[in-house]
């Protein structure tokens, strides 16, 4: 089976950098995704790592290390609008395309 | 213009009733999903269809019955609603890409179901 662990809450100030970690236990997966969800909104795709290393998309970067069963999402130059929940998710291998989500990390950005 | 749409956005009903939620995507995707998000914001997959064929059924009670009339639509019918069914239900779609490619899932706005 698969399980993913993330911190439940993270707090930071505007302009800062924050890292949200995700550790996982899985029997095999294609890649690690990150989704953002604002209160009352839908999850939206942020980033995907199929291979080890860093993927950068603007202010957001995501990292994967399969040997350490670990990934993280890095948010730079934090803005108030980044206050949201962030979910890591794996695509298990060997089957159809479904996502297994972590419990989510609620990020609060303060002035 | 909306990529994935769901109706209704809110649904308030009594225990024991039967209700349906509809979902449509205009992205031309082959695969559609239903997810349930509980009060603790935990997102769990329920069903997935690929080209109208059921491919994932994650041990959901058989009171829940998905139906896909065509690959752009995926509906969810729930019989004999229970208090524990209260949640936000999200529809999503993806191309259904294989292996290492991202296969981004696009989520609808959600349907907040409250069972009284």
Interface residues (C-beta under 8 A of the other chain):
Chain A: X30 X31 X33 X37 X41 X42 X43 X44 X45 X48 X50 X51 X85 X87 X91 X93 X95 X96 X97 X98 X99 X100 X101 X103 X104 X106
Chain B: X31 X33 X40 X41 X42 X43 X44 X45 X48 X50 X55 X56 X58 X90 X94 X96 X97 X98 X99 X100 X101 X102 X103 X104 X105 X106 X107 X108 X109 X110
